[in-house]
Amino acid sequence: MPEAQQKIQTHVRRDQKTSNWQQRYAIRAGCEATASETVHAHGLRHCRYRGLAKTHVQHVLTAAGTNQRLCQRLTA
């Protein structure tokens, strides 16, 4: 790896070990997990219906189902 890229990579890896970076990344990790769940558990990547209105209804219901599962996990 070129020296300039190596310096950047070393700096970034050092920053990743700080608690401030880990707290900020935890927020993103939660968002990424929710997005991944909607794709894998609820099939949001492919729409079952044609038309914008029906597609919107599917997205709203999928989001509601995802939120319900999240609430169940938090209260359990």
N, C-alpha and C positions, 0 to 999 in steps of 0.2 A: 504494500500500500504506500502511496506517496506520502512524504513527510507531513505535508499540510493536512491531509485527510487523517493521518494517524494522530496528530495533535488534537483535531476536532473530536475524533472518536474517544480519545483518552479523557478529554474534558467532559464530554457528555456522560461517559460511564462513571466518572467521579461524581458528577451532579446527581446521577440516579441513585446513589447511595445515601443522599441526604434525606432527612425526614420530611422537609418541605416538598421535595419533588415527589416522594412516595405518597404524601397526602393528596397532592394535586392529581397524581395518576390514578389513585383509588377512585376518584369521581369518574374519570374516563372509563376505567375498567368496569364499573357498574353499568354505565351506559352501553358499552360494547356488549356486555353479557345480556342485557335486555334485548338489544337488537339481534343478537345471535339466537336468543330463545324464540323470538317471533319468526325468524327464518326457519329454524330447524324443527321446533315443536309445533308451530302453527302454520307452516307453509306459506309465509307471506311473500316469498320471492315470486311465486306464480299466482296470478289472480284466477279465480274460478269462473268469473263472470265477465261479460262484455259490457262496455258502457261505463262512463265515468260515475254515474250515480250508484250503480251496483258495486263498482270497485270501491268507492268511498265507504259504503256500508260495510263491506268486508273488512276494510282497514280499521274502521271504528270498532267493530265487534272483536276483531283480533286484539286491538289495543285494550279493550275492556277485559277480555279474557286474560291477557298478560298481566294487567293490573290486579285482577282478582287472585291469580296464582301468587303474585308477589305479596299481596296482603295476607294470604293464607300462610305463606312462609314466615312472614314477620310476626304473626300472632301465635304461631305454633311453638 
